[in-house]
Amino acid sequence: MNYNDVLKSARENLNGSCRVCPVCDGKACRGEVPGMGGKGTGSSFMENITALASYKLNMKVISDVKEPDTRITMFGKEMDIPVFAAPVSGTTLNMGGKFTEQEYISWVINGCHKAGIYPMVGDTAIDSFLITNLEELKKSSKNGIAIIKPWDNLNVIEKIKLSEKAGAFAVGMDIDAAGLITLSLHGKGVSPKTAEQISELKKSTKLPFILKGIMTVEDAVLACQAGVDAIVVSNHGGRVLDETPGTADVLPEIAEKLKGKLTILADGGVRSGVDILKMIALGADAVLIGRPFVTASFGGGEEGVSLYVNKLKADLKSAMVLTGCKCINDIDEKVIY
Ligand SMILES: Cc1cc2nc3c(=O)[nH]c(=O)nc-3n(C[C@H](O)[C@H](O)[C@H](O)COP(=O)(O)O)c2cc1C
């Protein structure tokens, strides 16, 4: 199997919920939530792509960089590249329903582990999906991270405890899911949280606590004051609020304020090793990638997922050689043109 075979099968297996476009940019699927697209006009999803593409790289060819080291250690785990599979859930709601949540997520989890990175798993309108995700994490050799919806705090804390029991090595909350149509369609109560409520969640666990869905310096500072260990600069792949900026455009000012004070993750439109390099240069410590892991899993199962991660590895390595970066720590604003 090669990556083109994976894409071809994915196109068939996703039952029209995703067209598996040559560039996954949110145009063909605009407005498709539920589905794989962005909310409303689809502008926030498309803006993620446009923002990243607007940054160009400085080529540096006079250097001694031949075999760059792409590894990092995060949340106590060594990873081959600074990438997590983002939490993406809802095979029946969003992905055409050909495969079950259990099949899809087991392929993502095991494919990531085989290729030397870790998965995040999500939570949805259907309670059993988080349970399935946690069971699959527990069964796997190396586990991962659980990201829980912003239910009322008692419910979130209950789910944090379930994640701890399943062996997750970090937990978090996608606070931006307060804007998710799929939850309101199911009559599920989610809402924004105050800094005090976030602090209560952080204190409820010894695991690192990640707040996903931060798009302004102001919220990032509040999250830091609430004591979270990490933030994800994210607009949920454009699925929760129409007309936001691209994440690559807000990341630099957030990083300027908070770099070193907490872990900064970012997602939205990251597709290739070059995109990973750009996000790190703009201030992220690591990135999350969403939709391409659905394509890889639906198109090639565990092997498809590993193939995609290995492709990212090769691409990132090559981009580091040509920008003169020996290790991930070397990647900073100097690589941006
Ligand atoms: C179909 C779908 C389902 C998603 N489900 C979740 C989820 O359960 N929890 C969560 O935190 N984020 C969820 N996300 C958002 C992703 O974690 C991530 O932020 C986003 O997909 C990144 O953008 P990208 O797909 O362009 O890489 C979902 C995204 C999609 C497309």
The ligand as an ORCA input file, in Angstrom:
! r2SCAN-3c Opt
* xyz 0 1
  C     -15.169     15.597     12.145
  C     -14.415     16.301     13.241
  C     -14.643     15.917     14.561
  C     -13.939     16.559     15.585
  N     -14.130     16.120     16.884
  C     -13.432     16.718     17.885
  C     -13.574     16.256     19.232
  O     -14.291     15.317     19.529
  N     -12.853     16.916     20.189
  C     -12.030     17.961     19.890
  O     -11.397     18.518     20.791
  N     -11.875     18.393     18.633
  C     -12.547     17.802     17.616
  N     -12.344     18.230     16.333
  C     -11.360     19.295     16.055
  C      -9.944     18.720     15.901
  O      -9.464     18.216     17.117
  C      -8.931     19.776     15.419
  O      -8.961     20.894     16.272
  C      -9.149     20.216     13.980
  O      -9.638     19.165     13.190
  C      -7.825     20.744     13.409
  O      -7.958     21.169     12.109
  P      -7.564     20.262     10.826
  O      -8.616     19.225     10.692
  O      -7.599     21.269      9.723
  O      -6.193     19.686     11.055
  C     -13.024     17.602     15.284
  C     -12.789     17.952     13.946
  C     -13.458     17.311     12.924
  C     -13.167     17.681     11.502
*
